[in-house]
Amino acid sequence: MALVSGGKCENEDLVSDFNTAERSVQISENDRLDVVVNIMNYRQLVQRYARDVIHVMNRVLLNGVNDVIGDDSVVALVEPGQIRLPRLLPAGLGFSETHASIERILTRIAPAKELQGLLSLAALEVHASAAGGVQGVRVLKIPARESQMHMAVAEEVLSAVSNNRLALSRQPIRRVGKASDVLYDECLARLVLLDTNQVMPPGSFIPSIERAGLVSAFDRLVVRSVIGELAANQGMVLGCNISAQSAVEAAWWLPIFEELGRRPDIAERLVIEVTESAPLVPSKGRSFVQRLQALGCKIAIDDFGVHYGMATGMEIKSPDIIKVDGSLLKNARLGARGQGRLIGISDLARELSSIVVIEGVEEPSDFELVDRAGCQWVQGYLLGRPTEPVVPGRAAV
């Protein structure tokens, strides 16, 4: 087992320190300290990001510790977000020596000045404790910063995109009472992480790439991928989401506009859903929508009734489809107040578009609520779960 020397730890090579200590320090097993590496904000990260992202972050941390220690037998992920290195340090070390030893472990795993990748999501803390976890000595902390957290996720997105790891799954929108009638299939963008093949759903990364100013590049990639699917499947009608931040008639959309102009057979089968996560830029947004509609595409307003969704629908003025957010149906299940709001939002949606979809249909009793709201189209797990994500040109993930 590798140990840290009882000296001043002046050697900059941590592994060398461990090897030297193994030869020079003779201490009984009862006189050793455990070293514990904690992700202090683990619970908040689980609430904020998908579990797949957190799983990968745990694995990155564990691999980092393994690389530094060089002995898999002493490294244990005892619970999510916590790694314990049992009996790693001599108990007789003074505080300064203990601090120096542990600091080298942590800073070799995750440099404090510039944490890399998903590990920068974590607020890390290391402490030493006697066997059994008592008499803990807190030694070192590295806080997580909001900007670092967003950039870490954005970098993972860029890496996945640059390595062609965008995957698409599909979920149908069906007519109430006649499930064989499909309005279109919504393409749900996923990212496949390189090292683990884990799939990241959009809720894990869209807020971060919006904040980093990268969402337009991602949206263009999604639209191009969906156009490719439409070209390969002549009878299919597909939709995909773009952020309202991307919904501007800018030069970066010109190649896609030109392609759709050359392929009206594709344009008429493409539905662009504008999401509610950011406000629409009024004049530029209307111009973007009108350009797509002139090419033959359909425009849908997603998440109508919450956040920016209603404002986006009002601003566009002539959407082809409005999708009422699933949270309104969920609240309608709770009683008359929620049902009244669902009916009111659905009535408003029909003033803007003749096609209104209610999202989030998961229970048979939901059809009665949809009927009261006067809507003919629905989407949700009850009518079809998303298909397995497929990277275009590859098999299902």
C-alpha positions as CSV (number, residue, x, y, z in Angstrom):
1,M,0.0,0.0,0.0
2,A,1.3,3.5,-0.9
3,L,1.9,5.9,2.0
4,V,2.9,9.5,2.4
5,S,6.3,10.2,4.1
6,G,6.4,11.7,7.5
7,G,8.9,14.3,6.3
8,K,8.2,17.8,4.8
9,C,7.0,16.4,1.4
10,E,9.4,18.5,-0.6
11,N,9.5,16.2,-3.6
12,E,7.1,17.5,-6.2
13,D,6.3,14.1,-7.6
14,L,3.5,12.8,-5.4
15,V,3.8,9.2,-6.5
16,S,7.5,9.3,-5.7
17,D,6.6,10.6,-2.2
18,F,4.3,7.6,-1.8
19,N,6.9,5.1,-2.9
20,T,9.6,6.6,-0.7
21,A,7.2,6.5,2.3
22,E,6.4,2.8,1.6
23,R,10.1,2.0,2.1
24,S,10.8,4.3,5.0
25,V,7.7,4.5,7.3
26,Q,6.8,1.5,9.5
27,I,3.5,2.2,11.3
28,S,0.8,-0.3,12.4
29,E,-2.5,-0.4,10.6
30,N,-4.2,1.1,13.7
31,D,-2.2,4.2,13.4
32,R,-3.3,5.4,10.0
33,L,-5.7,8.1,8.9
34,D,-8.3,7.7,6.2
35,V,-8.4,10.4,3.5
36,V,-11.9,11.3,2.3
37,V,-12.6,13.3,-0.9
38,N,-16.1,14.7,-0.9
39,I,-18.2,16.4,-3.6
40,M,-19.9,18.9,-1.1
41,N,-22.6,20.1,-3.5
42,Y,-23.5,16.6,-4.8
43,R,-27.2,16.9,-3.9
44,Q,-27.6,20.2,-5.7
45,L,-25.9,18.8,-8.8
46,V,-28.3,15.8,-8.8
47,Q,-31.2,18.2,-8.7
48,R,-29.7,20.4,-11.5
49,Y,-28.2,18.0,-13.9
50,A,-29.2,14.5,-15.2
51,R,-27.9,11.6,-13.2
52,D,-25.9,10.4,-16.2
53,V,-23.8,13.6,-16.0
54,I,-23.2,13.1,-12.3
55,H,-22.3,9.5,-12.9
56,V,-19.6,10.5,-15.3
57,M,-18.4,13.2,-12.9
58,N,-18.1,10.5,-10.1
59,R,-16.1,8.4,-12.5
60,V,-13.8,11.2,-13.5
61,L,-13.1,11.9,-9.9
62,L,-12.5,8.2,-9.1
63,N,-10.2,7.8,-12.1
64,G,-8.3,10.9,-11.1
65,V,-7.7,9.6,-7.6
66,N,-6.7,6.2,-9.0
67,D,-4.1,7.8,-11.4
68,V,-2.5,9.8,-8.5
69,I,-2.5,7.0,-5.9
70,G,-1.5,4.3,-8.4
71,D,-3.1,1.5,-6.3
72,D,-6.7,0.6,-7.0
73,S,-7.0,-1.5,-3.9
74,V,-6.9,1.6,-1.6
75,V,-9.5,3.6,-3.5
76,A,-13.1,3.2,-2.8
77,L,-16.2,5.1,-3.9
78,V,-18.1,4.5,-0.7
79,E,-21.2,6.5,-1.8
80,P,-22.0,8.8,-4.7
81,G,-19.9,11.9,-4.4
82,Q,-17.5,10.5,-1.8
83,I,-14.2,8.6,-2.2
84,R,-12.4,7.2,0.8
85,L,-8.8,6.2,0.9
86,P,-8.6,3.9,3.9
87,R,-5.5,4.1,6.2
88,L,-3.5,6.1,3.7
89,L,-1.7,8.5,6.0
90,P,0.4,8.0,9.1
91,A,-1.5,9.3,12.2
92,G,1.7,10.7,13.6
93,L,2.1,13.4,11.0
94,G,1.7,17.0,12.2
95,F,-1.1,19.2,10.7
96,S,1.2,20.9,8.3
97,E,2.6,17.6,6.9
98,T,-0.9,16.2,6.7
99,H,-2.1,19.3,4.9
100,A,0.8,19.2,2.4
101,S,0.2,15.5,1.6
102,I,-3.5,15.9,1.1
103,E,-3.1,19.1,-0.9
104,R,-0.9,17.4,-3.3
105,I,-3.4,14.6,-3.8
106,L,-6.2,17.1,-4.6
107,T,-4.3,19.5,-6.7
108,R,-2.9,16.7,-8.8
109,I,-6.5,15.5,-9.4
110,A,-8.1,18.9,-9.9
111,P,-5.9,22.0,-10.1
112,A,-7.5,24.6,-7.9
113,K,-7.0,27.5,-10.4
114,E,-8.6,25.9,-13.4
115,L,-10.6,22.7,-12.9
116,Q,-11.2,20.9,-16.2
117,G,-14.2,19.3,-17.7
118,L,-17.1,17.9,-15.6
119,L,-15.0,17.9,-12.5
120,S,-15.3,21.7,-12.3
121,L,-19.0,21.2,-11.4
122,A,-17.9,19.9,-8.1
123,A,-17.2,21.8,-4.9
124,L,-14.5,19.5,-3.5
125,E,-13.4,19.0,0.1
126,V,-10.8,16.7,1.5
127,H,-10.3,15.7,5.1
128,A,-8.4,13.2,7.1
129,S,-10.0,11.1,9.8
130,A,-9.3,8.2,12.0
131,A,-10.6,4.7,11.1
132,G,-14.4,4.7,11.3
133,G,-14.7,8.3,10.3
134,V,-14.2,10.0,13.7
135,Q,-12.0,12.9,14.6
136,G,-12.1,14.4,11.1
137,V,-9.6,17.1,10.2
138,R,-10.8,19.3,7.3
139,V,-7.9,20.1,5.2
140,L,-8.7,21.7,1.8
141,K,-11.6,23.1,-0.1
142,I,-12.1,23.9,-3.8
143,P,-15.4,25.8,-4.4
144,A,-17.4,25.4,-7.6
145,R,-18.1,28.6,-9.4
146,E,-21.2,29.2,-11.4
147,S,-19.3,30.3,-14.6
148,Q,-17.0,27.3,-14.3
149,M,-20.0,25.0,-14.0
150,H,-21.7,26.3,-17.2
151,M,-18.4,26.2,-19.1
152,A,-17.7,22.7,-18.0
153,V,-21.0,21.4,-19.4
154,A,-20.6,23.6,-22.6
155,E,-17.1,22.0,-23.2
156,E,-18.6,18.6,-22.9
157,V,-21.3,19.6,-25.5
158,L,-18.7,20.9,-27.9
159,S,-16.6,17.7,-27.5
160,A,-19.6,15.5,-28.2
161,V,-20.7,17.6,-31.2
162,S,-17.2,17.8,-32.7
163,N,-17.0,14.0,-32.5
164,N,-20.4,13.4,-34.1
165,R,-22.1,12.3,-30.9
166,L,-25.4,14.0,-31.4
167,A,-28.2,11.4,-31.1
168,L,-31.9,11.8,-32.0
169,S,-34.8,10.0,-30.5
170,R,-38.4,10.5,-31.7
171,Q,-41.8,10.9,-30.0
172,P,-45.1,11.0,-31.9
173,I,-47.8,13.6,-31.6
174,R,-51.2,11.8,-32.1
175,R,-54.8,12.7,-32.6
176,V,-57.2,12.2,-29.7
177,G,-59.4,9.2,-30.4
178,K,-57.5,8.1,-33.4
179,A,-53.9,7.3,-32.4
180,S,-53.0,6.1,-35.9
181,D,-53.2,9.8,-37.0
182,V,-49.7,11.2,-36.4
183,L,-49.2,15.0,-36.8
184,Y,-45.4,14.6,-36.7
185,D,-42.7,13.0,-34.7
186,E,-40.7,15.4,-32.5
187,C,-36.9,14.7,-32.7
188,L,-35.4,15.0,-29.2
189,A,-31.7,15.8,-29.3
190,R,-29.4,13.9,-27.0
191,L,-25.6,14.0,-26.6
192,V,-23.6,10.9,-26.1
193,L,-20.5,11.3,-23.8
194,L,-17.3,10.0,-25.4
195,D,-15.8,8.0,-22.5
196,T,-18.9,6.2,-21.2
197,N,-21.5,6.3,-24.0
198,Q,-23.9,7.8,-21.4
199,V,-26.7,9.9,-22.9
200,M,-27.3,13.5,-21.8
201,P,-30.8,14.8,-22.2
202,P,-31.2,18.5,-23.2
203,G,-32.3,19.6,-19.8
204,S,-28.7,18.8,-18.7
205,F,-26.9,21.1,-21.1
206,I,-29.2,23.6,-22.9
207,P,-29.1,26.2,-20.0
208,S,-25.3,26.0,-20.0
209,I,-24.8,26.4,-23.7
210,E,-27.4,29.2,-23.8
211,R,-25.4,31.0,-21.1
212,A,-22.1,30.3,-23.0
213,G,-23.6,31.7,-26.2
214,L,-23.2,28.4,-28.0
215,V,-26.9,27.4,-28.4
216,S,-27.2,28.7,-32.0
217,A,-24.4,26.5,-33.2
218,F,-26.0,23.5,-31.5
219,D,-29.4,24.3,-32.9
220,R,-28.1,24.5,-36.4
221,L,-26.5,21.1,-36.0
222,V,-29.8,19.6,-34.8
223,V,-31.7,21.1,-37.7
224,R,-29.2,19.8,-40.2
225,S,-29.4,16.3,-38.6
226,V,-33.2,16.4,-38.9
227,I,-33.0,17.5,-42.5
228,G,-30.8,14.6,-43.2
229,E,-33.3,12.2,-41.6
230,L,-36.1,13.7,-43.7
231,A,-34.0,13.3,-46.9
232,A,-33.4,9.6,-46.0
233,N,-37.1,8.9,-45.1
234,Q,-39.4,10.4,-47.7
235,G,-42.7,9.7,-46.0
236,M,-41.7,11.1,-42.6
237,V,-42.7,14.4,-41.0
238,L,-40.3,15.5,-38.2
239,G,-40.0,18.4,-35.8
240,C,-37.1,19.7,-33.7
241,N,-36.6,22.3,-31.0
242,I,-34.5,25.5,-31.3
243,S,-34.0,28.1,-28.6
244,A,-35.6,31.5,-29.1
245,Q,-32.1,32.8,-28.9
246,S,-31.4,31.1,-32.2
247,A,-34.6,32.2,-33.9
248,V,-33.2,35.2,-35.7
249,E,-32.7,35.7,-39.4
250,A,-28.9,35.8,-39.3
251,A,-26.1,34.8,-41.8
252,W,-25.4,31.5,-40.0
253,W,-28.9,30.2,-41.1
254,L,-28.3,31.0,-44.8
255,P,-26.9,27.6,-45.8
256,I,-29.9,25.9,-44.2
257,F,-32.4,28.3,-45.9
258,E,-30.7,27.7,-49.2
259,E,-30.9,23.9,-48.8
260,L,-34.6,24.1,-47.8
261,G,-35.2,26.3,-50.9
262,R,-33.7,23.6,-53.1
263,R,-35.7,20.9,-51.4
264,P,-39.3,22.0,-50.9
265,D,-40.2,18.3,-50.5
266,I,-38.1,18.4,-47.3
267,A,-39.2,21.9,-46.1
268,E,-42.9,20.9,-46.2
269,R,-42.2,18.0,-43.8
270,L,-40.1,20.0,-41.3
271,V,-41.6,21.5,-38.1
272,I,-39.4,24.0,-36.2
273,E,-40.4,24.2,-32.5
274,V,-39.4,27.4,-30.8
275,T,-38.8,26.8,-27.0
276,E,-39.6,28.9,-24.0
277,S,-36.2,28.9,-22.3
278,A,-35.3,32.4,-23.5
279,P,-37.2,35.5,-24.9
280,L,-37.7,35.9,-28.6
281,V,-36.0,38.9,-30.2
282,P,-39.2,40.6,-31.6
283,S,-38.5,41.9,-35.1
284,K,-35.7,39.4,-35.9
285,G,-37.8,36.5,-34.5
286,R,-40.8,37.3,-36.7
287,S,-38.5,37.7,-39.8
288,F,-36.9,34.3,-39.1
289,V,-40.3,32.6,-38.7
290,Q,-41.7,34.2,-41.8
291,R,-38.7,33.1,-43.8
292,L,-39.1,29.5,-42.8
293,Q,-42.9,29.5,-43.4
294,A,-42.3,31.0,-46.9
295,L,-40.0,28.0,-47.6
296,G,-42.8,25.7,-46.6
297,C,-41.8,24.8,-43.0
298,K,-44.2,24.7,-40.1
299,I,-43.6,26.7,-36.9
300,A,-44.6,25.4,-33.5
301,I,-44.5,27.3,-30.2
302,D,-43.3,24.9,-27.5
303,D,-44.1,25.0,-23.8
304,F,-47.0,27.5,-24.3
305,G,-48.4,28.8,-21.0
306,V,-45.1,28.9,-19.0
307,H,-42.1,31.2,-18.9
308,Y,-41.5,32.8,-22.3
309,G,-43.7,30.4,-24.3
310,M,-46.8,32.5,-24.3
311,A,-44.9,35.7,-25.1
312,T,-43.2,33.9,-28.0
313,G,-46.5,32.8,-29.4
314,M,-48.0,36.3,-29.1
315,E,-44.9,37.8,-30.7
316,I,-44.9,35.4,-33.7
317,K,-48.6,36.0,-34.3
318,S,-49.0,33.3,-36.9
319,P,-47.6,30.0,-35.6
320,D,-48.9,26.9,-37.3
321,I,-48.9,24.8,-34.1
322,I,-49.0,25.6,-30.4
323,K,-47.9,23.0,-27.8
324,V,-49.4,23.6,-24.3
325,D,-46.8,22.8,-21.6
326,G,-47.3,19.5,-19.8
327,S,-47.1,21.2,-16.4
328,L,-50.6,22.6,-17.0
329,L,-52.0,19.2,-17.6
330,K,-50.2,17.9,-14.5
331,N,-51.8,20.7,-12.4
332,A,-55.2,20.0,-14.0
333,R,-55.1,16.6,-12.4
334,L,-55.1,18.2,-9.0
335,G,-58.5,19.9,-9.2
336,A,-60.7,22.6,-10.6
337,R,-58.3,25.5,-10.4
338,G,-55.7,23.7,-12.5
339,Q,-58.4,22.5,-14.9
340,G,-59.6,26.1,-15.4
341,R,-56.1,27.3,-16.2
342,L,-55.6,24.5,-18.7
343,I,-58.9,25.4,-20.4
344,G,-58.0,29.1,-20.4
345,I,-54.5,28.6,-21.9
346,S,-55.9,26.2,-24.5
347,D,-58.6,28.8,-25.5
348,L,-55.9,31.4,-25.9
349,A,-53.8,29.0,-28.0
350,R,-56.6,28.4,-30.4
351,E,-56.9,32.1,-31.0
352,L,-53.4,32.0,-32.4
353,S,-53.4,28.6,-34.2
354,S,-55.9,26.0,-35.3
355,I,-53.6,23.2,-34.2
356,V,-53.1,22.9,-30.4
357,V,-51.2,20.0,-28.8
358,I,-51.3,19.2,-25.1
359,E,-48.1,17.8,-23.9
360,G,-47.5,15.4,-21.0
361,V,-50.3,12.9,-21.5
362,E,-49.4,10.0,-19.2
363,E,-52.6,8.6,-17.7
364,P,-55.9,7.4,-19.4
365,S,-57.8,10.0,-17.3
366,D,-55.8,12.8,-19.0
367,F,-58.0,12.3,-22.1
368,E,-61.0,13.7,-20.3
369,L,-59.0,16.8,-19.2
370,V,-57.8,17.2,-22.8
371,D,-61.4,16.9,-24.1
372,R,-62.6,19.6,-21.7
373,A,-59.9,21.8,-22.9
374,G,-61.1,21.3,-26.5
375,C,-57.9,20.1,-27.9
376,Q,-57.5,17.4,-30.6
377,W,-53.7,16.6,-30.5
378,V,-51.7,15.1,-27.7
379,Q,-48.1,14.0,-26.9
380,G,-46.8,12.0,-24.0
381,Y,-45.6,8.6,-22.7
382,L,-49.1,7.1,-22.8
383,L,-49.2,7.5,-26.6
384,G,-45.5,6.7,-27.2
385,R,-42.3,6.9,-25.3
386,P,-39.3,8.4,-27.1
387,T,-37.4,5.9,-29.2
388,E,-33.9,4.8,-28.3
389,P,-31.5,7.6,-29.3
390,V,-29.8,7.1,-32.6
391,V,-26.7,8.9,-33.8
392,P,-27.4,9.6,-37.5
393,G,-25.7,6.9,-39.6
394,R,-25.2,4.6,-36.6
395,A,-27.2,2.1,-34.5
396,A,-29.3,3.0,-31.5
397,V,-27.2,4.0,-28.4
